[in-house]
């Protein structure tokens, strides 16, 4: 059927989550504890960056 919703690939894009808080860093276990939900399955690698937002230019 045309335009019929069918199952397919989903979730293969990179997601950015802001305003998460780092609770603790355990260097012995090589673990970073983050407060809040992170995207992706369990055991997946995460990339953690500083939250630097670009200043929006006004369209005036």
Secondary structure, DSSP 4 states (H G I P E B T S, - for coil): -TT---------S-----S-EEEEEETTTTEEEEES--SS-TT---------PPPPPP--
